[in-house]
């Protein structure tokens, strides 16, 4: 478990250092800009909706997980598919020997969350809304990373009880990360972020 936590932290630190260099050296040109106007709302709306859709898929797969009579191999197959939905193919935790379930976008929840950060970063000092959204993201990322790290550790275990308990516990992490549109940003998860964005015409 510590190995994977450190690995993920190093990956995130590297991500932010690269982003800082891009911003310092001359302004970030975002491919996500809405209508070419440099507005973050279109990117955040689209990326947060994609994250919601993938979290919902992962939750549903977890809820219809194999029965108690199923083999440990079948349970781990379900867990590997959920892990892939969370991390995406460029993450070291990605299970390359497992096929993606229908509905998986092949990108991953965590990359979508990182794309939200990238879209918001240039506005961190000029937009109160961007500041609020950036403040809400760490909790969402924590829940998603915690689920991914637990899944990765369980996949290496031969303890049937631990593996099955992990599969059930991860639902709580994913539901918390998805959140609710009716809650404030501080506790509403990615759905609350999405609810802050104007709808497409």
Secondary structure as GFF3:
##gff-version 3
##sequence-region A 1 201
A	DSSP	alpha_helix	2	24	.	.	.	ID=ss1
A	DSSP	three_ten_helix	34	36	.	.	.	ID=ss2
A	DSSP	alpha_helix	41	63	.	.	.	ID=ss3
A	DSSP	alpha_helix	72	87	.	.	.	ID=ss4
A	DSSP	alpha_helix	109	121	.	.	.	ID=ss5
A	DSSP	alpha_helix	128	155	.	.	.	ID=ss6
A	DSSP	alpha_helix	160	178	.	.	.	ID=ss7
A	DSSP	alpha_helix	189	195	.	.	.	ID=ss8
###
